[in-house]
């Protein structure tokens, strides 16, 4: 019995080590869109942009929140991303964070008024426009 357990453990270790490089480059990004009161917003278009952004760049991925306000995208290349929620064609919530290989990045975007500050642990205006040096980028 011990010999069988060692073989199974050895096979598991081989599979894990062989797949590690493939897993290292991809992660997932997801989260929830809520209003100012924390209530989920359904059917909200969500765009995910790889940073740094360039003029006229299209989203790397476009999604829509489910009825509970959740969105999720798997198989995302590791890197820094800007996630933007739009209501009636206007950006109303924004966040910046990193996607790491083998990990899920979870965000909560809170919908505010007409001007939207892009926030998050990795938010820096230089990610969007290298001529700006503030810690936030206001979307109009």
C-alpha positions in Angstrom: 0.0 0.0 0.0 2.8 2.4 0.8 4.4 1.8 -2.6 1.1 2.7 -4.3 0.8 5.9 -2.3 4.4 6.9 -3.2 3.6 6.3 -6.9 0.4 8.4 -6.7 2.2 11.2 -4.8 5.1 11.1 -7.4 2.6 11.3 -10.3 0.8 14.2 -8.7 4.1 16.1 -8.1 5.1 15.5 -11.7 1.7 16.8 -13.1 1.9 19.8 -10.8 5.4 20.7 -11.8 4.8 20.1 -15.5 1.7 22.4 -15.5 3.2 25.2 -13.3 4.6 27.2 -16.3 1.2 27.0 -18.1 -0.6 28.2 -15.0 1.8 31.0 -14.2 0.9 33.2 -17.1 -2.9 33.2 -16.6 -5.3 34.3 -13.9 -8.8 35.5 -13.7 -10.5 38.8 -12.9 -14.0 39.3 -11.5 -16.1 41.1 -9.0 -19.3 42.9 -8.4 -20.8 46.2 -9.5 -22.9 47.9 -6.8 -24.7 51.2 -6.3 -23.8 53.7 -3.5 -26.0 51.8 -1.1 -24.2 48.5 -1.9 -27.0 47.0 -3.9 -25.9 44.8 -6.8 -26.5 46.2 -10.4 -27.6 43.7 -13.0 -26.9 43.8 -16.8 -24.2 46.4 -16.5 -21.6 46.4 -19.3 -18.1 45.8 -18.0 -14.9 46.5 -20.1 -11.5 45.1 -19.1 -8.5 47.0 -20.6 -4.8 45.9 -20.4 -2.6 48.7 -19.1 -1.0 50.9 -20.2 -3.9 52.3 -22.3 -3.3 53.9 -25.6 -5.6 56.4 -27.5 -8.4 54.5 -29.2 -7.6 51.1 -27.6 -10.5 48.6 -27.4 -11.2 46.5 -24.4 -9.4 43.2 -24.0 -12.7 41.8 -22.9 -16.3 42.9 -22.6 -18.8 41.3 -20.2 -22.2 42.0 -18.6 -23.0 41.6 -14.9 -25.4 38.8 -13.9 -28.6 39.5 -12.0 -26.5 39.6 -8.7 -24.1 42.2 -10.1 -21.2 39.8 -10.6 -18.8 39.5 -13.6 -15.9 37.2 -14.2 -13.3 36.5 -16.9 -11.0 33.5 -16.7 -7.8 32.9 -18.7 -6.6 36.5 -18.5 -2.9 37.1 -19.2 -1.0 38.1 -16.1 -0.6 41.9 -16.0 -2.2 45.2 -14.8 -5.8 45.9 -15.9 -8.3 48.7 -15.7 -11.9 47.5 -15.2 -14.7 49.9 -16.2 -18.5 49.7 -15.7 -20.7 51.7 -18.0 -24.4 52.7 -17.5 -26.2 54.4 -20.3 -23.0 54.7 -22.3 -21.2 56.6 -19.5 -18.3 55.3 -17.4 -19.7 55.2 -13.9 -17.2 53.0 -12.0 -13.6 52.1 -12.5 -10.8 50.2 -10.7 -7.2 49.2 -11.5 -5.5 46.0 -10.2 -3.1 43.3 -11.2 -3.9 39.8 -12.4 -1.3 37.2 -11.3 -0.9 33.7 -12.8 -3.0 31.1 -11.1 -4.9 33.7 -9.0 -8.3 35.3 -9.0 -8.4 39.1 -8.7 -11.6 40.2 -7.1 -12.9 43.8 -7.4 -15.9 45.7 -6.1 -16.8 48.7 -8.2 -19.2 51.2 -6.7 -21.2 53.4 -9.0 -21.0 57.1 -8.3 -22.0 60.3 -10.0 -21.0 61.7 -13.4 -17.2 61.9 -12.9 -15.6 58.6 -12.0 -12.3 58.3 -10.2 -10.4 55.2 -11.2 -9.3 53.7 -7.9 -7.6 50.6 -6.6 -4.4 49.4 -5.0 -2.5 49.8 -8.4 -4.3 52.9 -9.7 -2.0 55.5 -11.1 -2.9 58.0 -13.8 0.4 57.3 -15.6 -1.1 53.9 -16.4 -3.6 55.7 -18.6 -1.8 58.9 -19.6 1.9 59.2 -19.0 1.7 63.0 -18.8 -0.5 62.9 -15.7 1.2 62.3 -12.3 -1.7 62.2 -9.9 -2.8 59.1 -8.0 -6.2 59.0 -9.7 -7.5 59.3 -13.2 -10.9 61.0 -13.7 -13.0 59.5 -16.5 -15.4 62.0 -18.2 
